[in-house]
Amino acid sequence: MDGIKIAAVVILYHPGKSLSDNVNLMAEQVDKLFLVNNSETELMKGIYDDSFSEKIECINLYKNLGVAAALNLAADNAIKQGFIYLLTLDQDSSVKPDLIKNFIHYIKTNSFIRIGILAPNYIYKDYLEKGKKNFDHPVQLTMTSGSLLNLDAYKKVGPFLEKLFIDYVDFEYCLRLRKKGFTIIKVHNANIYHNLGSIQERNFLFRKISITDHSPLRLFYRTRNRFYVYKSYVKDFPVFVLKDLIVFLNELIKILVYEKNKIEKYKWILKGFIYFLKNKMGKYELE
C-alpha cells in the first residue's frame, strides 16, 4: 500500500450482519484486517465478503476481555506480521473509501513529525462537531475508533492498559504518548462516520446541551478510570485534569436534571470512585 504496510482492527461485541458493508470497505483499503470478537460466541457467517478471506483474520476470544486487551492483541499480531501502522476501529464507526489514502498522504508529506497517532475527522449523525478545523493540526486527545496508531510508537510506549478494561483507555494512551514525546495529529480530510450511541440533546435556556445517558455500569468504569488517569497524569497534564474534572461535574448535574434512574447511577458512580481508592481495577465482577 504505497510502500507503507497498514493493518486494521475492528473490535466487535455481539455484532450483526449490518456490519458487513463496513468490514468489506475497510478490507479494500488495508493490507490486513483483524476482527477481534469480544463476544462469547463465534462470528456469524456473512460478516464479510469471501473475496477478502485472505486479508481477514478472525480472532474469537469467547469472552469479553475489554477494549484494551483486544487492541493489544491486534497490535502485537500486526507487529509480528511486519506492519508499520494499525488502524483501530469499533463496530459503531463507518469508514469512507479514501480514509487510508488520506492518512498515507499525510505520513508521506510530514516525515519530520514524530507521529504517535493520526486522528480522523469524526462526522456524527444528528450532531454537529464544534470547533471543526479545515486543516491538519495537533490535538491533545482522540478516541480509539478511526485512529491510525504508529506501531513503532506502540513498541516504545508500551501496550494499552488492560486493567482499565473500557473507558479512558484511549485518553490514557494519548497522554502516555505525549509524555514520551510523540504527537497526535488530526488529519482534517480523513473522515469517518461515528455513532455517538445514546447521546441525546436537551434544551437549556436558549441553547441545546448533550446528554449521554450512560448505563450505571458504564458510569462505574468512567468514574473509576478517569480518577486513575487524573492520579497518573496530573503532574504532567494539569490542564487536562482540570478540564476533565469540570466535564465530570457537568455530567453529575446533567444526570440530576435530565436523566432517569438518578439514584442508581449515583450509586455506581460512587462505587467507581471507591474502587479507584481501593485500586480495584479490571473487569467489574458481581459482588
C-alpha atoms as an extended CHARMM CRD file, in Angstrom:
* protein
*
       287  EXT
         1         1  MET       CA              0.0000000000        0.0000000000        0.0000000000  PROA      1               0.0000000000
         2         2  ASP       CA              2.1880000000        2.8110000000       -1.3680000000  PROA      2               0.0000000000
         3         3  GLY       CA              5.1410000000        1.2550000000        0.4650000000  PROA      3               0.0000000000
         4         4  ILE       CA              3.5130000000        1.6980000000        3.8820000000  PROA      4               0.0000000000
         5         5  LYS       CA              2.1460000000       -1.5150000000        5.3670000000  PROA      5               0.0000000000
         6         6  ILE       CA             -1.0940000000       -0.8430000000        7.1990000000  PROA      6               0.0000000000
         7         7  ALA       CA             -3.2780000000       -3.2510000000        9.1270000000  PROA      7               0.0000000000
         8         8  ALA       CA             -6.6140000000       -2.5290000000       10.7760000000  PROA      8               0.0000000000
         9         9  VAL       CA             -8.6060000000       -3.9860000000       13.6300000000  PROA      9               0.0000000000
        10        10  VAL       CA            -12.3280000000       -3.8560000000       14.2660000000  PROA      10              0.0000000000
        11        11  ILE       CA            -13.2430000000       -4.6940000000       17.8510000000  PROA      11              0.0000000000
        12        12  LEU       CA            -16.5620000000       -6.4830000000       17.9710000000  PROA      12              0.0000000000
        13        13  TYR       CA            -19.1220000000       -7.2490000000       20.6280000000  PROA      13              0.0000000000
        14        14  HSD       CA            -22.2060000000       -9.1700000000       19.5150000000  PROA      14              0.0000000000
        15        15  PRO       CA            -22.1270000000       -7.6360000000       16.0090000000  PROA      15              0.0000000000
        16        16  GLY       CA            -24.9270000000       -8.0200000000       13.4790000000  PROA      16              0.0000000000
        17        17  LYS       CA            -24.8130000000       -8.6690000000        9.7480000000  PROA      17              0.0000000000
        18        18  SER       CA            -25.2960000000       -4.9510000000        9.1230000000  PROA      18              0.0000000000
        19        19  LEU       CA            -21.5870000000       -4.6200000000        9.8450000000  PROA      19              0.0000000000
        20        20  SER       CA            -20.5960000000       -6.4580000000        6.6570000000  PROA      20              0.0000000000
        21        21  ASP       CA            -20.5380000000       -3.4410000000        4.3040000000  PROA      21              0.0000000000
        22        22  ASN       CA            -18.2010000000       -1.5500000000        6.5950000000  PROA      22              0.0000000000
        23        23  VAL       CA            -15.8900000000       -4.5610000000        7.0500000000  PROA      23              0.0000000000
        24        24  ASN       CA            -15.6740000000       -5.0250000000        3.2790000000  PROA      24              0.0000000000
        25        25  LEU       CA            -14.9320000000       -1.3300000000        2.7130000000  PROA      25              0.0000000000
        26        26  MET       CA            -12.1840000000       -1.4570000000        5.3290000000  PROA      26              0.0000000000
        27        27  ALA       CA            -10.6840000000       -4.6330000000        3.8540000000  PROA      27              0.0000000000
        28        28  GLU       CA            -10.4120000000       -2.8890000000        0.4740000000  PROA      28              0.0000000000
        29        29  GLN       CA             -8.1570000000       -0.1840000000        1.9530000000  PROA      29              0.0000000000
        30        30  VAL       CA             -5.6780000000       -2.0840000000        4.1270000000  PROA      30              0.0000000000
        31        31  ASP       CA             -3.2140000000       -4.9380000000        3.7430000000  PROA      31              0.0000000000
        32        32  LYS       CA             -4.6450000000       -6.9360000000        6.6650000000  PROA      32              0.0000000000
        33        33  LEU       CA             -7.8190000000       -6.7170000000        8.7340000000  PROA      33              0.0000000000
        34        34  PHE       CA             -8.1350000000       -8.2730000000       12.1770000000  PROA      34              0.0000000000
        35        35  LEU       CA            -11.6240000000       -8.8790000000       13.5380000000  PROA      35              0.0000000000
        36        36  VAL       CA            -11.2800000000       -9.3040000000       17.2960000000  PROA      36              0.0000000000
        37        37  ASN       CA            -14.5020000000      -10.6630000000       18.7120000000  PROA      37              0.0000000000
        38        38  ASN       CA            -15.0430000000       -9.8990000000       22.4040000000  PROA      38              0.0000000000
        39        39  SER       CA            -18.2890000000      -11.8940000000       22.3810000000  PROA      39              0.0000000000
        40        40  GLU       CA            -18.9630000000      -15.2780000000       23.9530000000  PROA      40              0.0000000000
        41        41  THR       CA            -19.9000000000      -16.7890000000       20.5810000000  PROA      41              0.0000000000
        42        42  GLU       CA            -18.1080000000      -17.0780000000       17.2370000000  PROA      42              0.0000000000
        43        43  LEU       CA            -18.5660000000      -14.5190000000       14.4900000000  PROA      43              0.0000000000
        44        44  MET       CA            -21.5710000000      -15.2940000000       12.3350000000  PROA      44              0.0000000000
        45        45  LYS       CA            -21.0870000000      -16.1720000000        8.6820000000  PROA      45              0.0000000000
        46        46  GLY       CA            -21.5680000000      -13.4190000000        6.1430000000  PROA      46              0.0000000000
        47        47  ILE       CA            -19.9040000000      -10.7010000000        8.1510000000  PROA      47              0.0000000000
        48        48  TYR       CA            -17.5210000000      -10.1220000000        5.2270000000  PROA      48              0.0000000000
        49        49  ASP       CA            -17.2800000000      -10.9850000000        1.5480000000  PROA      49              0.0000000000
        50        50  ASP       CA            -15.4310000000      -14.2410000000        0.7600000000  PROA      50              0.0000000000
        51        51  SER       CA            -13.2130000000      -12.3650000000       -1.7100000000  PROA      51              0.0000000000
        52        52  PHE       CA            -11.4470000000      -10.7590000000        1.2690000000  PROA      52              0.0000000000
        53        53  SER       CA            -10.8970000000      -14.0050000000        3.1720000000  PROA      53              0.0000000000
        54        54  GLU       CA             -7.1150000000      -13.9780000000        2.6260000000  PROA      54              0.0000000000
        55        55  LYS       CA             -6.8620000000      -10.4640000000        4.0750000000  PROA      55              0.0000000000
        56        56  ILE       CA             -9.0800000000      -11.0170000000        7.0990000000  PROA      56              0.0000000000
        57        57  GLU       CA             -8.0880000000      -12.7830000000       10.2930000000  PROA      57              0.0000000000
        58        58  CYS       CA            -10.8480000000      -13.5270000000       12.7960000000  PROA      58              0.0000000000
        59        59  ILE       CA             -9.8820000000      -13.8370000000       16.4480000000  PROA      59              0.0000000000
        60        60  ASN       CA            -12.6500000000      -15.1760000000       18.6830000000  PROA      60              0.0000000000
        61        61  LEU       CA            -11.9570000000      -14.5780000000       22.3720000000  PROA      61              0.0000000000
        62        62  TYR       CA            -15.1290000000      -16.3440000000       23.6150000000  PROA      62              0.0000000000
        63        63  LYS       CA            -15.4390000000      -13.8170000000       26.4360000000  PROA      63              0.0000000000
        64        64  ASN       CA            -15.2560000000      -10.0720000000       26.8880000000  PROA      64              0.0000000000
        65        65  LEU       CA            -11.6630000000       -9.2170000000       27.7400000000  PROA      65              0.0000000000
        66        66  GLY       CA            -12.1910000000       -5.4940000000       27.2600000000  PROA      66              0.0000000000
        67        67  VAL       CA            -11.1800000000       -2.9230000000       24.6880000000  PROA      67              0.0000000000
        68        68  ALA       CA             -7.5430000000       -2.6140000000       25.7890000000  PROA      68              0.0000000000
        69        69  ALA       CA             -6.8600000000       -6.3650000000       25.5950000000  PROA      69              0.0000000000
        70        70  ALA       CA             -8.3670000000       -6.5510000000       22.1040000000  PROA      70              0.0000000000
        71        71  LEU       CA             -6.2470000000       -3.6040000000       20.9270000000  PROA      71              0.0000000000
        72        72  ASN       CA             -3.0670000000       -5.1390000000       22.3280000000  PROA      72              0.0000000000
        73        73  LEU       CA             -3.8080000000       -8.4850000000       20.7000000000  PROA      73              0.0000000000
        74        74  ALA       CA             -4.2390000000       -6.8430000000       17.3010000000  PROA      74              0.0000000000
        75        75  ALA       CA             -1.1890000000       -4.5840000000       17.7120000000  PROA      75              0.0000000000
        76        76  ASP       CA              1.0650000000       -7.4830000000       18.7210000000  PROA      76              0.0000000000
        77        77  ASN       CA             -0.1410000000       -9.5850000000       15.7780000000  PROA      77              0.0000000000
        78        78  ALA       CA              0.3400000000       -6.6810000000       13.3820000000  PROA      78              0.0000000000
        79        79  ILE       CA              3.9130000000       -6.1230000000       14.5920000000  PROA      79              0.0000000000
        80        80  LYS       CA              4.7410000000       -9.8290000000       14.2180000000  PROA      80              0.0000000000
        81        81  GLN       CA              3.4570000000       -9.6940000000       10.6460000000  PROA      81              0.0000000000
        82        82  GLY       CA              5.5880000000       -6.6800000000        9.7570000000  PROA      82              0.0000000000
        83        83  PHE       CA              3.0410000000       -3.8720000000        9.7260000000  PROA      83              0.0000000000
        84        84  ILE       CA              4.0000000000       -0.2750000000       10.4650000000  PROA      84              0.0000000000
        85        85  TYR       CA              0.6110000000        1.2270000000       11.2990000000  PROA      85              0.0000000000
        86        86  LEU       CA             -2.6010000000       -0.1420000000       12.7890000000  PROA      86              0.0000000000
        87        87  LEU       CA             -5.9880000000        1.4700000000       12.2280000000  PROA      87              0.0000000000
        88        88  THR       CA             -8.2050000000        0.8860000000       15.2640000000  PROA      88              0.0000000000
        89        89  LEU       CA            -11.9840000000        0.7860000000       14.8430000000  PROA      89              0.0000000000
        90        90  ASP       CA            -15.0520000000       -0.1600000000       16.8000000000  PROA      90              0.0000000000
        91        91  GLN       CA            -18.2190000000       -1.5110000000       15.2630000000  PROA      91              0.0000000000
        92        92  ASP       CA            -20.0550000000        1.8090000000       15.6250000000  PROA      92              0.0000000000
        93        93  SER       CA            -17.8200000000        3.5910000000       13.1110000000  PROA      93              0.0000000000
        94        94  SER       CA            -18.1010000000        3.5940000000        9.3190000000  PROA      94              0.0000000000
        95        95  VAL       CA            -15.1030000000        4.4070000000        7.1530000000  PROA      95              0.0000000000
        96        96  LYS       CA            -15.0350000000        6.4440000000        3.9590000000  PROA      96              0.0000000000
        97        97  PRO       CA            -13.3510000000        4.9810000000        0.8500000000  PROA      97              0.0000000000
        98        98  ASP       CA            -10.4130000000        7.4230000000        0.9550000000  PROA      98              0.0000000000
        99        99  LEU       CA             -9.6410000000        7.2000000000        4.6870000000  PROA      99              0.0000000000
       100       100  ILE       CA             -6.3770000000        5.2720000000        4.4310000000  PROA      100             0.0000000000
       101       101  LYS       CA             -5.3290000000        7.1630000000        1.2890000000  PROA      101             0.0000000000
       102       102  ASN       CA             -5.5610000000       10.4700000000        3.1600000000  PROA      102             0.0000000000
       103       103  PHE       CA             -3.6740000000        9.1110000000        6.1630000000  PROA      103             0.0000000000
       104       104  ILE       CA             -0.8750000000        7.8580000000        3.8970000000  PROA      104             0.0000000000
       105       105  HSD       CA             -0.6550000000       11.2150000000        2.1430000000  PROA      105             0.0000000000
       106       106  TYR       CA             -0.1350000000       12.9160000000        5.4970000000  PROA      106             0.0000000000
       107       107  ILE       CA              2.5700000000       10.4200000000        6.5300000000  PROA      107             0.0000000000
       108       108  LYS       CA              4.4960000000       10.8750000000        3.2840000000  PROA      108             0.0000000000
       109       109  THR       CA              4.3780000000       14.6700000000        3.3660000000  PROA      109             0.0000000000
       110       110  ASN       CA              5.1830000000       15.0700000000        7.0750000000  PROA      110             0.0000000000
       111       111  SER       CA              8.0300000000       12.6510000000        7.7150000000  PROA      111             0.0000000000
       112       112  PHE       CA              9.6630000000       15.1320000000       10.1190000000  PROA      112             0.0000000000
       113       113  ILE       CA              6.8470000000       14.7610000000       12.6850000000  PROA      113             0.0000000000
       114       114  ARG       CA              7.1830000000       12.1510000000       15.4270000000  PROA      114             0.0000000000
       115       115  ILE       CA              3.7360000000       10.6390000000       14.9090000000  PROA      115             0.0000000000
       116       116  GLY       CA              2.1070000000        8.7290000000       17.7250000000  PROA      116             0.0000000000
       117       117  ILE       CA             -1.4220000000        8.6500000000       16.3700000000  PROA      117             0.0000000000
       118       118  LEU       CA             -3.1520000000       10.1290000000       13.3480000000  PROA      118             0.0000000000
       119       119  ALA       CA             -6.7040000000       11.0050000000       14.3140000000  PROA      119             0.0000000000
       120       120  PRO       CA             -9.6200000000       11.2040000000       11.8890000000  PROA      120             0.0000000000
       121       121  ASN       CA            -12.2510000000       13.8600000000       11.4820000000  PROA      121             0.0000000000
       122       122  TYR       CA            -15.4170000000       12.4800000000       13.0380000000  PROA      122             0.0000000000
       123       123  ILE       CA            -18.7480000000       13.0010000000       11.3190000000  PROA      123             0.0000000000
       124       124  TYR       CA            -21.6020000000       12.4210000000       13.7300000000  PROA      124             0.0000000000
       125       125  LYS       CA            -25.1620000000       11.5760000000       12.8030000000  PROA      125             0.0000000000
       126       126  ASP       CA            -27.5710000000       14.2730000000       14.0230000000  PROA      126             0.0000000000
       127       127  TYR       CA            -24.7650000000       16.0050000000       15.8880000000  PROA      127             0.0000000000
       128       128  LEU       CA            -22.5470000000       18.8560000000       14.7340000000  PROA      128             0.0000000000
       129       129  GLU       CA            -18.9600000000       18.7200000000       15.9240000000  PROA      129             0.0000000000
       130       130  LYS       CA            -17.9930000000       22.0430000000       17.4440000000  PROA      130             0.0000000000
       131       131  GLY       CA            -14.7530000000       23.7910000000       16.5470000000  PROA      131             0.0000000000
       132       132  LYS       CA            -14.0660000000       21.7920000000       13.3830000000  PROA      132             0.0000000000
       133       133  LYS       CA            -10.9270000000       22.9250000000       11.5400000000  PROA      133             0.0000000000
       134       134  ASN       CA            -10.2790000000       22.5030000000        7.8270000000  PROA      134             0.0000000000
       135       135  PHE       CA             -6.5610000000       21.8580000000        8.1980000000  PROA      135             0.0000000000
       136       136  ASP       CA             -4.3320000000       19.2640000000        9.8490000000  PROA      136             0.0000000000
       137       137  HSD       CA             -3.4270000000       20.1550000000       13.4230000000  PROA      137             0.0000000000
       138       138  PRO       CA             -2.1210000000       18.6480000000       16.6810000000  PROA      138             0.0000000000
       139       139  VAL       CA             -4.6900000000       17.5760000000       19.2700000000  PROA      139             0.0000000000
       140       140  GLN       CA             -4.3040000000       16.5950000000       22.8940000000  PROA      140             0.0000000000
       141       141  LEU       CA             -6.5730000000       13.5420000000       22.7760000000  PROA      141             0.0000000000
       142       142  THR       CA             -8.5520000000       11.4010000000       20.3960000000  PROA      142             0.0000000000
       143       143  MET       CA            -10.8620000000        8.4240000000       20.5280000000  PROA      143             0.0000000000
       144       144  THR       CA             -9.6160000000        4.9770000000       19.5960000000  PROA      144             0.0000000000
       145       145  SER       CA            -12.0460000000        4.3790000000       16.7660000000  PROA      145             0.0000000000
       146       146  GLY       CA            -10.7350000000        5.5760000000       13.4190000000  PROA      146             0.0000000000
       147       147  SER       CA             -7.2600000000        6.3970000000       14.7240000000  PROA      147             0.0000000000
       148       148  LEU       CA             -4.0820000000        5.2540000000       12.9950000000  PROA      148             0.0000000000
       149       149  LEU       CA             -1.5750000000        4.0240000000       15.5680000000  PROA      149             0.0000000000
       150       150  ASN       CA              2.1510000000        4.1750000000       14.8150000000  PROA      150             0.0000000000
       151       151  LEU       CA              3.3210000000        0.7110000000       15.8690000000  PROA      151             0.0000000000
       152       152  ASP       CA              6.8760000000        1.9420000000       16.3590000000  PROA      152             0.0000000000
       153       153  ALA       CA              5.4980000000        4.3270000000       18.9870000000  PROA      153             0.0000000000
       154       154  TYR       CA              3.4900000000        1.4550000000       20.4710000000  PROA      154             0.0000000000
       155       155  LYS       CA              6.6740000000       -0.5780000000       20.9000000000  PROA      155             0.0000000000
       156       156  LYS       CA              8.3670000000        2.3180000000       22.6940000000  PROA      156             0.0000000000
       157       157  VAL       CA              5.4390000000        3.4400000000       24.8560000000  PROA      157             0.0000000000
       158       158  GLY       CA              4.0060000000        0.0390000000       25.7260000000  PROA      158             0.0000000000
       159       159  PRO       CA              0.5810000000       -1.6000000000       25.4470000000  PROA      159             0.0000000000
       160       160  PHE       CA             -2.8430000000       -0.2270000000       26.2480000000  PROA      160             0.0000000000
       161       161  LEU       CA             -3.7510000000       -0.5970000000       29.9320000000  PROA      161             0.0000000000
       162       162  GLU       CA             -5.8570000000       -3.7390000000       30.1850000000  PROA      162             0.0000000000
       163       163  LYS       CA             -6.7290000000       -3.0460000000       33.8170000000  PROA      163             0.0000000000
       164       164  LEU       CA             -8.8950000000       -0.1320000000       32.6510000000  PROA      164             0.0000000000
       165       165  PHE       CA            -10.9830000000       -2.6300000000       30.6380000000  PROA      165             0.0000000000
       166       166  ILE       CA            -13.1330000000        0.0410000000       28.9530000000  PROA      166             0.0000000000
       167       167  ASP       CA            -13.3930000000        3.8460000000       29.0760000000  PROA      167             0.0000000000
       168       168  TYR       CA            -10.4070000000        6.2000000000       29.2330000000  PROA      168             0.0000000000
       169       169  VAL       CA             -8.2530000000        3.5380000000       27.5730000000  PROA      169             0.0000000000
       170       170  ASP       CA             -7.7840000000        5.9120000000       24.6430000000  PROA      170             0.0000000000
       171       171  PHE       CA             -7.2510000000        9.0590000000       26.7350000000  PROA      171             0.0000000000
       172       172  GLU       CA             -4.6720000000        7.3510000000       28.9420000000  PROA      172             0.0000000000
       173       173  TYR       CA             -2.7830000000        6.1620000000       25.8830000000  PROA      173             0.0000000000
       174       174  CYS       CA             -2.8160000000        9.5840000000       24.2320000000  PROA      174             0.0000000000
       175       175  LEU       CA             -1.4010000000       11.1820000000       27.3800000000  PROA      175             0.0000000000
       176       176  ARG       CA              1.2680000000        8.5000000000       27.6240000000  PROA      176             0.0000000000
       177       177  LEU       CA              2.2850000000        9.0360000000       24.0080000000  PROA      177             0.0000000000
       178       178  ARG       CA              2.5580000000       12.7840000000       24.5090000000  PROA      178             0.0000000000
       179       179  LYS       CA              4.5430000000       12.3210000000       27.7170000000  PROA      179             0.0000000000
       180       180  LYS       CA              7.0500000000       10.2670000000       25.6810000000  PROA      180             0.0000000000
       181       181  GLY       CA              7.3530000000       13.0000000000       23.0360000000  PROA      181             0.0000000000
       182       182  PHE       CA              5.0010000000       11.6730000000       20.3630000000  PROA      182             0.0000000000
       183       183  THR       CA              2.4430000000       13.8590000000       18.5870000000  PROA      183             0.0000000000
       184       184  ILE       CA             -1.2370000000       13.2520000000       17.9050000000  PROA      184             0.0000000000
       185       185  ILE       CA             -2.3450000000       14.8650000000       14.6510000000  PROA      185             0.0000000000
       186       186  LYS       CA             -5.8910000000       15.2930000000       13.4270000000  PROA      186             0.0000000000
       187       187  VAL       CA             -5.9810000000       14.8250000000        9.6500000000  PROA      187             0.0000000000
       188       188  HSD       CA             -8.8710000000       17.0180000000        8.5780000000  PROA      188             0.0000000000
       189       189  ASN       CA             -9.8070000000       15.1370000000        5.3800000000  PROA      189             0.0000000000
       190       190  ALA       CA             -9.5480000000       11.6290000000        6.8820000000  PROA      190             0.0000000000
       191       191  ASN       CA            -13.2480000000       11.2780000000        7.6080000000  PROA      191             0.0000000000
       192       192  ILE       CA            -15.2070000000        8.5570000000        9.3610000000  PROA      192             0.0000000000
       193       193  TYR       CA            -18.8130000000        8.3650000000       10.4380000000  PROA      193             0.0000000000
       194       194  HSD       CA            -19.1470000000        7.6760000000       14.1350000000  PROA      194             0.0000000000
       195       195  ASN       CA            -22.2130000000        6.6850000000       16.1240000000  PROA      195             0.0000000000
       196       196  LEU       CA            -22.3990000000        8.5200000000       19.4270000000  PROA      196             0.0000000000
       197       197  GLY       CA            -24.6440000000        5.8390000000       20.8630000000  PROA      197             0.0000000000
       198       198  SER       CA            -27.1310000000        7.0290000000       23.4430000000  PROA      198             0.0000000000
       199       199  ILE       CA            -26.3380000000       10.7450000000       23.1870000000  PROA      199             0.0000000000
       200       200  GLN       CA            -29.3870000000       12.9810000000       23.2540000000  PROA      200             0.0000000000
       201       201  GLU       CA            -29.9840000000       16.7140000000       23.0980000000  PROA      201             0.0000000000
       202       202  ARG       CA            -31.9750000000       18.7420000000       25.6160000000  PROA      202             0.0000000000
       203       203  ASN       CA            -32.9800000000       22.3890000000       25.7210000000  PROA      203             0.0000000000
       204       204  PHE       CA            -31.3730000000       24.5280000000       28.4040000000  PROA      204             0.0000000000
       205       205  LEU       CA            -32.4230000000       28.1730000000       28.3770000000  PROA      205             0.0000000000
       206       206  PHE       CA            -31.5920000000       29.3360000000       24.8320000000  PROA      206             0.0000000000
       207       207  ARG       CA            -29.2180000000       26.5840000000       23.7800000000  PROA      207             0.0000000000
       208       208  LYS       CA            -29.0090000000       22.8270000000       23.3900000000  PROA      208             0.0000000000
       209       209  ILE       CA            -26.8800000000       20.5850000000       25.5780000000  PROA      209             0.0000000000
       210       210  SER       CA            -25.8050000000       16.9810000000       25.0130000000  PROA      210             0.0000000000
       211       211  ILE       CA            -26.8720000000       14.1630000000       27.3510000000  PROA      211             0.0000000000
       212       212  THR       CA            -25.0160000000       10.8460000000       27.1770000000  PROA      212             0.0000000000
       213       213  ASP       CA            -27.4060000000        8.7630000000       29.3420000000  PROA      213             0.0000000000
       214       214  HSD       CA            -24.8180000000        6.0530000000       30.0510000000  PROA      214             0.0000000000
       215       215  SER       CA            -25.7720000000        2.8610000000       31.8630000000  PROA      215             0.0000000000
       216       216  PRO       CA            -24.9020000000        2.6270000000       35.5800000000  PROA      216             0.0000000000
       217       217  LEU       CA            -22.1260000000        0.0920000000       34.8670000000  PROA      217             0.0000000000
       218       218  ARG       CA            -20.6110000000        2.3530000000       32.2290000000  PROA      218             0.0000000000
       219       219  LEU       CA            -20.6390000000        5.2210000000       34.7090000000  PROA      219             0.0000000000
       220       220  PHE       CA            -18.7780000000        2.9790000000       37.1500000000  PROA      220             0.0000000000
       221       221  TYR       CA            -15.9690000000        2.3930000000       34.6370000000  PROA      221             0.0000000000
       222       222  ARG       CA            -15.8470000000        6.0220000000       33.5750000000  PROA      222             0.0000000000
       223       223  THR       CA            -15.5740000000        7.2420000000       37.1610000000  PROA      223             0.0000000000
       224       224  ARG       CA            -13.0080000000        4.7130000000       38.3290000000  PROA      224             0.0000000000
       225       225  ASN       CA            -10.8240000000        5.0710000000       35.2610000000  PROA      225             0.0000000000
       226       226  ARG       CA            -10.9510000000        8.8530000000       34.9360000000  PROA      226             0.0000000000
       227       227  PHE       CA             -9.7140000000        9.2410000000       38.5190000000  PROA      227             0.0000000000
       228       228  TYR       CA             -6.9880000000        6.6980000000       37.8220000000  PROA      228             0.0000000000
       229       229  VAL       CA             -5.9080000000        8.8280000000       34.8470000000  PROA      229             0.0000000000
       230       230  TYR       CA             -6.0640000000       12.0030000000       36.9550000000  PROA      230             0.0000000000
       231       231  LYS       CA             -3.7610000000       10.4530000000       39.5520000000  PROA      231             0.0000000000
       232       232  SER       CA             -1.3470000000        9.1840000000       36.8910000000  PROA      232             0.0000000000
       233       233  TYR       CA             -1.0480000000       12.3810000000       34.8290000000  PROA      233             0.0000000000
       234       234  VAL       CA             -1.9690000000       15.3830000000       36.9700000000  PROA      234             0.0000000000
       235       235  LYS       CA              1.6900000000       16.4460000000       37.2770000000  PROA      235             0.0000000000
       236       236  ASP       CA              2.3200000000       16.2740000000       33.5140000000  PROA      236             0.0000000000
       237       237  PHE       CA             -1.0680000000       17.4320000000       32.2230000000  PROA      237             0.0000000000
       238       238  PRO       CA             -2.7930000000       19.5040000000       34.9310000000  PROA      238             0.0000000000
       239       239  VAL       CA             -4.8970000000       21.4440000000       32.3970000000  PROA      239             0.0000000000
       240       240  PHE       CA             -6.3570000000       18.2120000000       31.0200000000  PROA      240             0.0000000000
       241       241  VAL       CA             -7.2100000000       17.0030000000       34.5220000000  PROA      241             0.0000000000
       242       242  LEU       CA             -8.8830000000       20.3090000000       35.4150000000  PROA      242             0.0000000000
       243       243  LYS       CA            -10.9280000000       20.4000000000       32.2010000000  PROA      243             0.0000000000
       244       244  ASP       CA            -11.9970000000       16.7840000000       32.5250000000  PROA      244             0.0000000000
       245       245  LEU       CA            -12.9330000000       17.2730000000       36.1650000000  PROA      245             0.0000000000
       246       246  ILE       CA            -15.2380000000       20.0980000000       35.0590000000  PROA      246             0.0000000000
       247       247  VAL       CA            -16.7310000000       17.7250000000       32.4700000000  PROA      247             0.0000000000
       248       248  PHE       CA            -17.2980000000       15.1750000000       35.2380000000  PROA      248             0.0000000000
       249       249  LEU       CA            -19.0750000000       17.7190000000       37.4270000000  PROA      249             0.0000000000
       250       250  ASN       CA            -21.2470000000       18.7690000000       34.4790000000  PROA      250             0.0000000000
       251       251  GLU       CA            -22.1690000000       15.1230000000       33.8940000000  PROA      251             0.0000000000
       252       252  LEU       CA            -23.2530000000       14.8020000000       37.5210000000  PROA      252             0.0000000000
       253       253  ILE       CA            -25.5240000000       17.8330000000       37.1400000000  PROA      253             0.0000000000
       254       254  LYS       CA            -26.9970000000       16.5600000000       33.8530000000  PROA      254             0.0000000000
       255       255  ILE       CA            -27.8660000000       13.2320000000       35.4900000000  PROA      255             0.0000000000
       256       256  LEU       CA            -29.6530000000       15.0780000000       38.2860000000  PROA      256             0.0000000000
       257       257  VAL       CA            -31.5990000000       17.3710000000       35.9680000000  PROA      257             0.0000000000
       258       258  TYR       CA            -32.3160000000       15.3030000000       32.8590000000  PROA      258             0.0000000000
       259       259  GLU       CA            -31.7440000000       11.5680000000       33.2540000000  PROA      259             0.0000000000
       260       260  LYS       CA            -33.7480000000        8.6850000000       34.7020000000  PROA      260             0.0000000000
       261       261  ASN       CA            -32.5680000000        6.2330000000       37.3870000000  PROA      261             0.0000000000
       262       262  LYS       CA            -30.6590000000        9.0160000000       39.1150000000  PROA      262             0.0000000000
       263       263  ILE       CA            -30.1160000000        7.2590000000       42.4380000000  PROA      263             0.0000000000
       264       264  GLU       CA            -28.9200000000        4.0600000000       40.7840000000  PROA      264             0.0000000000
       265       265  LYS       CA            -26.4980000000        5.9810000000       38.5880000000  PROA      265             0.0000000000
       266       266  TYR       CA            -25.1050000000        7.9660000000       41.5070000000  PROA      266             0.0000000000
       267       267  LYS       CA            -24.6060000000        4.7060000000       43.4400000000  PROA      267             0.0000000000
       268       268  TRP       CA            -22.4950000000        3.2680000000       40.6290000000  PROA      268             0.0000000000
       269       269  ILE       CA            -20.5230000000        6.4960000000       40.2570000000  PROA      269             0.0000000000
       270       270  LEU       CA            -19.7310000000        6.3560000000       43.9750000000  PROA      270             0.0000000000
       271       271  LYS       CA            -18.8130000000        2.6800000000       43.6500000000  PROA      271             0.0000000000
       272       272  GLY       CA            -16.4310000000        3.5600000000       40.8280000000  PROA      272             0.0000000000
       273       273  PHE       CA            -14.7330000000        6.1780000000       42.9910000000  PROA      273             0.0000000000
       274       274  ILE       CA            -14.4360000000        3.7210000000       45.8950000000  PROA      274             0.0000000000
       275       275  TYR       CA            -12.8940000000        1.1220000000       43.5650000000  PROA      275             0.0000000000
       276       276  PHE       CA            -10.3820000000        3.7590000000       42.4620000000  PROA      276             0.0000000000
       277       277  LEU       CA             -9.4640000000        4.4950000000       46.0860000000  PROA      277             0.0000000000
       278       278  LYS       CA             -9.0230000000        0.7640000000       46.7260000000  PROA      278             0.0000000000
       279       279  ASN       CA             -7.0970000000        0.3440000000       43.4410000000  PROA      279             0.0000000000
       280       280  LYS       CA             -9.5190000000       -2.3730000000       42.3400000000  PROA      280             0.0000000000
       281       281  MET       CA             -9.0710000000       -2.4440000000       38.5790000000  PROA      281             0.0000000000
       282       282  GLY       CA            -10.0110000000       -4.7310000000       35.6910000000  PROA      282             0.0000000000
       283       283  LYS       CA            -13.4310000000       -6.0310000000       34.7220000000  PROA      283             0.0000000000
       284       284  TYR       CA            -16.1700000000       -5.4970000000       37.2800000000  PROA      284             0.0000000000
       285       285  GLU       CA            -17.2730000000       -8.7850000000       38.7870000000  PROA      285             0.0000000000
       286       286  LEU       CA            -20.5940000000       -9.1710000000       40.5780000000  PROA      286             0.0000000000
       287       287  GLU       CA            -20.1460000000       -8.9790000000       44.3200000000  PROA      287             0.0000000000
